[in-house]
Amino acid sequence: MGLTYAYDIHLRPGNVARALHEVAKLAPPRRRLPPLTVTLPDGERVVLPFTSGFESDPVDCAGKDRVTLETSLMFPADEAVRAYAEERDLPVEGGRVQIGYVYLDMYFPPSLDLRHVCLDFWAATSRMSRLFDASGAIRKVFTDLAETSGAVCCLFDTGDGGPERVLWGTAPD
């Protein structure tokens, strides 16, 4: 198994829709698939330019501990992102590069502990994991997303069982 690095954004349940709207702004401007409607546990619906199970069928998060979405995100082209793009012959459009699949696991707390939802953005490949670690621009996208979404914190997780690095905010209990 390869590397699986991730950015974990912890936020209160009431801020999930706002966070998802902000993530949607990071999506490429053109898309071939229909949008995905996600109904959050509180009943709020969010329409996203992503898939779940590589399909666009509506997703209801009620009663689920975890929902996974497949995303493609545009990141600013710093040195690390440009090198990644050159290796894969990816175009730089408007100073940004489309990177994907970036998987988004949404972890919903059990009904007795409604303090935090975790949005876990994880890299699909080992090379992408190394990019997640090397790129200051990608790190800034996720810490800005945390701040804009009213998150509690943004953590970087190397998936090795060690403690996550706190990049923004205060780690949850």
N, C-alpha and C positions, 0 to 999 in steps of 0.2 A: 504494500500500500504506500502511496506517495504522501507528500506533505499536504496538510489541510489547514491552512491558516485562515483566520476569520476576524472580522470586525464585529464585535457584539455591542449593540446599543440597547441599554436598559431604560425603559420608560414606563410611566404610569399608563394603565389601560386607556384612559381618556385621551391620551396623546398619540395612539397608534394610527388613527386615520390621518392626522396631520403629518406624521412621519411617512406614511405610505404615499401621500400626495407629493411630498418633497422627493421621495425616491423616484417617483414617476417622472419628475422633471429631469432626472439624470439619464433617462432612456433616450435611445437614438430617435431622431425626429421622424424617420420613416419606418414603417412596420408593415409586414405582409399578413400577419394574423389578426383576427378580431380581438378586441380588448377583453380582459378578464374582469368579471365582477366578483368582488370578495365581500362577503357579509361578515362583519366582525361580531364577536360574541355579544356586544351590546345592541346589535341589530343595525348599526350604521353600515351603509354600503359604500365601497370605494371601487371605482373603475380604473384598472391599471393596464399598462401596455406590456404585460408579462404573461406567463403561462403557469399552470400548475399541472404536474404530470404531463408536461409538454402538450397540454390541451388548453382550450379557452372556455371550457365548461364552467359555469358559475361555481364558486367555492363558498361554503358556509362553514365558518370557523366555530360555531356554537358547539360546545361539548367536546372540542378537540384540544389536546395538549399541544399539538404541533401541526403546522401547515407549512408546506414547502412550495415556494414559487421559483421559477426560473427567470432570471433577468439578464438583460444585456445593458450595460451602463457605459456612459461616456465619461472619460476621465481626462483632466488636463494633461497635456503632453509635456511633462517634465523629462529630464534625461532618462530616467528608468523606463517611463512609459514609451518614450520614443524608441529606445533600444528594443523593447518588447514588440512594438509595432513593426520595426524594420525586420526583425527575425521572422515575423509572420506575414509580412507584406500587407499590413493593415494601413489604410489611409489615415492621415491626420486631417481632420475636417474642422476648420474654425479653431484650431489650437487644441482639439480634443481627439481622443481615440476611443473607438468602441471596443470594449472588452466584455466578453461573455462566452460562456455562461458564468454568471455569478449567481450562486444559489442563495436564496433568502429563506431561512427557516424562521418562522414566527412561533415562539414558545409562549403559550398562554399559561398563566399560573393556575394551580388548582383552585377550586371555588372557595376554599377556606383561606387562601393567601392571595389577595387581589392587589398586592403592592406593585409588582413589576411584570411587564411583558418584555421579552428579549427578542430583538430583531438581530439575527445572526447571519451576516453576509459572508459566505465562505467561497473560497476559490475552487474552481473545478479541477485544476491540475497543479502539480508540483511547481511548474514554472510560473504559473499565475500566483501561487502562494509566495514564491520568492519575490515576485513583483509587488505584491501587497506589502511585503516587509520593506522593500527597497525604496518605494516611491513616496516621497513626502507629499506629492500632489494627491495621491490616493488617500493617504492618511488624513489630509486636510479635508477632503470631500466627506469622509465619514465623521470626523469630529465636528465639522460644520453642520452636517445632517443632524447629529446629536443635539447640538446647541439650538438649531432652528426648530427642531421637533419638541423641545422642552424635555429632553431626556435627562435622566439622572446621571448617566455616564456613558462613555464609549471606551471599550476595552479591545486590546489586540490579543488574540488567542492563537498560539502555535499548535494547539491540539495535542501537545505532548504530555498533558497531565500536570504541567507546571502552572504556576500562577499566571494569570493574564496580566498584561501591562495596562495600567490605567493611562489613557491618552487624554481624556477630558472628563471632568466631573469627579465624583466620588464613588468608588466601587460599592455596589449594594451589599447588604449583609448576607 
